[in-house]
Amino acid sequence: MSLAIEQGVKPTAADSQARKERIAAALQSYGAAVALVILLIVGSFAFPTFLSFGNFSNILTQSSFPLIVAVGMTFVILTGGIDLSVGSVFALGGVLAAEGSSFGVVGAIAFPLVVCGVIGLLQGLLVAYAKMASFIVTLAGLLAVRGLVLAITAGGATTPLIKNLTFTAIGQNGIFGIHWTVIIAVLAVILGTVALTRTRAGQSIFAIGGSESASTFMGLPVARVKLSVYVVSGLCAGLAGALNAGYSSSGVPTVGVGLELSAISAVVIGGTLLVGGRGSLAGTLAGVLLLSVIQNMINQVGSLNSSVQAVVSGVFLAIVVIIQTVLSRSQRL
Amino acid sequence: MNAQTISMARPRRGALLGMLQNYGVYLAIAVLLLYNLFFTPNFFNIENFRTQFVQVVPVLVVALGMALVIGTEGIDLSVGGVMALAAAVMPLYIGYGLFPVVVIAIVVGAVVGVINGSMVAFIGVQPIVATLSLMVAGRGVALLIAHEQMVSIMDPNILAVGRGSVAGVPYSVIIAVLAVLLVAVLVNRTTFGKQLIAIGGSRRAAELSGLPVKRILLIVYILCAALAAIAGIVGTARLGASVPSTLGNLIELSAITAVVVGGTPLTGGQVKVIGTVAGALLLQFISATLNQHNVPDAYSQITQAVIILFAVYIQRGRLAVR
């Protein structure tokens, strides 16, 4: 094709091809945002209370916990990996926050972060240094961490309460009607975006996702970067779980089942390629909001139940990955 | 002769690793049985073994299909959803008798396989996401069909599938044995089996050598889903109730573990049918052992996770050794 351009034989064909590629790339990056806007317009006409501040604030609060998880997931997926353990780590974060809250706010935050970070570290070691498939390592993590949660809570029979009022305030209160958890989630997106786009380590993540062998040849610290994304994911899931425990005043051992799916869906819907190397946290933000708005609309209808939600998100994920696969194929040609 | 000298020349450690990869699962079963012989009262009696074999059937049948999919370098996370779907449709057709119920449940499962297979084969979606979406949507549809209720099953013929036996051998075990034979013949004695393994070895090479790669992949995912549906039928019959909310939950994990522990590498290109059977039995014996020594569920889960990681860690060197 480049030869054709140089010789000036078929510039129009090359042009239209380039335009097609640009459209495909734009659709991939901004598809979620466009769909979100359309849904908001439809929702505001269909449901009278949809556009109210209360409903919006509610959507944002409900989104904040999965958003923090999805930020970590984005890091992992950008390297071409996957983290299926986040749902269990989320539950562990909540239970540990409740246990740690006996030692004040610091305990309620530090205890889950340290333990969940270590879990991420262990999984990262197995993926990065032992070179095991990320999905099997984190699938085992899903099982083991849920087992750990059950072990702490006497088989899930007890629900440890948050014993620190400041910490419940962080989970339940806010400023100008916006919950602190929303602000923390937005901060996570901003910090993550800066880390991904403005730092050497962030650029390495994209490079490794693009081509691991090329990154190795270029002398990038591939194993160390891969290790770190699992730590980030563990920290994010633990933080989200801790905040959720603050929100609900207790560390419920059964929360977070299936959370990995919604996090992965949000990341993929947000335009991050599952093979790694391309994507953004802004897209993930749009993806999470999109899923929350869909759920909110299903709730507004009222007569539909949670299994409809499961069907819709499953079908939605399938459609998005199909479109993505077709688009990225047209770009490669 | 030549092959032998090569394997003799290989360093000792490599040979040991190879042994572990190929026969580790049998060794582990032997160790576990020995342990139980000495430390678990009443483990070695016919009744207990019959229970163990009956309990392993769903995981084993699902694992057989999973082995085929993994052989093509794929994965199928939707098997639990398929089991739930099969369970959900069974009560709807119960008035028509055993045969129609079984056929319809398998067909419904196969439809999921068609969707999985089409996404993977024709569109090129990664197996893990394609089947992840069906895992959730499948159980969702199952719950919608069942109105999120569990339904008791009274039909004696269907119950017999899960609870009856002939000459002391439970029907469900016979079904599992038939499934093992079917898959073993398919993998080892047919062109289809060779082609399937070729795709797992290198999809590109298989395409270039003119194999009908897409059609084979489609069939493999259909087979996996159909086997999962059979597991759903057997599971439902044994429970005596259709419970789409929990039937087959997390079974994908046990099935994948059984396959990998049995020596089939996740990177595809090989399918070990007997190894998969041994892997499923090993998991069953482990949970039975933990159970009979009153180890809580929580620790039994953690133990299972450690075993998975250990098995995958050992298998991971396979490519290098091969």
Boltz contact constraints between the chains, C-beta under 6 A:
constraints:
  - contact:
      token1: [A, 132]
      token2: [B, 312]
      max_distance: 6.0
  - contact:
      token1: [A, 132]
      token2: [B, 316]
      max_distance: 6.0
  - contact:
      token1: [A, 133]
      token2: [B, 266]
      max_distance: 6.0
  - contact:
      token1: [A, 136]
      token2: [B, 312]
      max_distance: 6.0
  - contact:
      token1: [A, 139]
      token2: [B, 253]
      max_distance: 6.0
  - contact:
      token1: [A, 140]
      token2: [B, 305]
      max_distance: 6.0
  - contact:
      token1: [A, 140]
      token2: [B, 308]
      max_distance: 6.0
  - contact:
      token1: [A, 140]
      token2: [B, 309]
      max_distance: 6.0
  - contact:
      token1: [A, 143]
      token2: [B, 301]
      max_distance: 6.0
  - contact:
      token1: [A, 143]
      token2: [B, 305]
      max_distance: 6.0
  - contact:
      token1: [A, 144]
      token2: [B, 302]
      max_distance: 6.0
  - contact:
      token1: [A, 144]
      token2: [B, 305]
      max_distance: 6.0
  - contact:
      token1: [A, 147]
      token2: [B, 298]
      max_distance: 6.0
  - contact:
      token1: [A, 147]
      token2: [B, 301]
      max_distance: 6.0
  - contact:
      token1: [A, 147]
      token2: [B, 302]
      max_distance: 6.0
  - contact:
      token1: [A, 150]
      token2: [B, 298]
      max_distance: 6.0
  - contact:
      token1: [A, 151]
      token2: [B, 298]
      max_distance: 6.0
  - contact:
      token1: [A, 155]
      token2: [B, 296]
      max_distance: 6.0
  - contact:
      token1: [A, 261]
      token2: [B, 136]
      max_distance: 6.0
  - contact:
      token1: [A, 274]
      token2: [B, 126]
      max_distance: 6.0
  - contact:
      token1: [A, 274]
      token2: [B, 129]
      max_distance: 6.0
  - contact:
      token1: [A, 307]
      token2: [B, 140]
      max_distance: 6.0
  - contact:
      token1: [A, 307]
      token2: [B, 143]
      max_distance: 6.0
  - contact:
      token1: [A, 307]
      token2: [B, 144]
      max_distance: 6.0
  - contact:
      token1: [A, 310]
      token2: [B, 136]
      max_distance: 6.0
  - contact:
      token1: [A, 310]
      token2: [B, 140]
      max_distance: 6.0
  - contact:
      token1: [A, 311]
      token2: [B, 137]
      max_distance: 6.0
  - contact:
      token1: [A, 311]
      token2: [B, 140]
      max_distance: 6.0
  - contact:
      token1: [A, 311]
      token2: [B, 141]
      max_distance: 6.0
  - contact:
      token1: [A, 314]
      token2: [B, 133]
      max_distance: 6.0
  - contact:
      token1: [A, 314]
      token2: [B, 136]
      max_distance: 6.0
  - contact:
      token1: [A, 314]
      token2: [B, 137]
      max_distance: 6.0
  - contact:
      token1: [A, 315]
      token2: [B, 137]
      max_distance: 6.0
  - contact:
      token1: [A, 317]
      token2: [B, 133]
      max_distance: 6.0
  - contact:
      token1: [A, 318]
      token2: [B, 133]
      max_distance: 6.0
  - contact:
      token1: [A, 321]
      token2: [B, 125]
      max_distance: 6.0
  - contact:
      token1: [A, 321]
      token2: [B, 129]
      max_distance: 6.0
  - contact:
      token1: [A, 322]
      token2: [B, 123]
      max_distance: 6.0
  - contact:
      token1: [A, 325]
      token2: [B, 123]
      max_distance: 6.0
  - contact:
      token1: [A, 325]
      token2: [B, 124]
      max_distance: 6.0
  - contact:
      token1: [A, 325]
      token2: [B, 125]
      max_distance: 6.0
